Amino acid sequence: MSRIAVAMADGVEEIEGLTVVDFCRRAGIEVEMVSVSGSLTVHGSHGIDFAADVLFEDADWDSYDMLVLPGGKVGTENLEAHAGLMEVLDRFAEDKTVAAICAAPSVPGHRGILKGRKATCHPGFEKDLLGAEWLAEPVVKDGNVITSRGVGTAIAFALAITEHFCGAAKAREIADAIVYEV
């Protein structure tokens, strides 16, 4: 069974992180919300607090197949400031899958992970996709990296992650069940 870690930091854009968790769990993918904030309680960017599943230091990083970085300007800054998470991100970029939405594609951009790839992000962060070809598409998949633009593309992003692990038919099934027009 596939396993995904969604890194959650204070200031996270709630919809971008929780939509991935919701859709992937509907698809039968095991997902853990991993707090990098030192507490299981994560404070979202719009005053919504929620409980993560595990703290960064207690996560079994070798067991995950994908690392997801949700956005939110402050959340993204807090993710990038976590040295341990940056080490994990670098490892995942080598032989696993990385997904990032909104401002968060700037993090792999700053680390050189997007160099020579196609990617997208929230408007205004294009300059941070160092070495990437920016596309104005809702979701861009290039090799083992999936990027997306923001809250308005969170469903498409979550469906792309679902499709990555479970195939197009399962993603379509979930889209139909929630009455999402693709």
Secondary structure, 3 states (H helix, E strand, C coil): CCEEEEEECCCCCHHHHHHHHHHHHHCCCEEEEEECCCCCEEECCCCCEEECCEEHHHCCHHHCCEEEECCCHHHHHHHHCCHHHHHHHHHHHHHCEEEEECCCCHHHHHCCCCCCCEECCCCCCHHHCCCCEECCCCEEEECCEEEECCHHHHHHHHHHHHHHHHCHHHHHHHHHHCCCCC
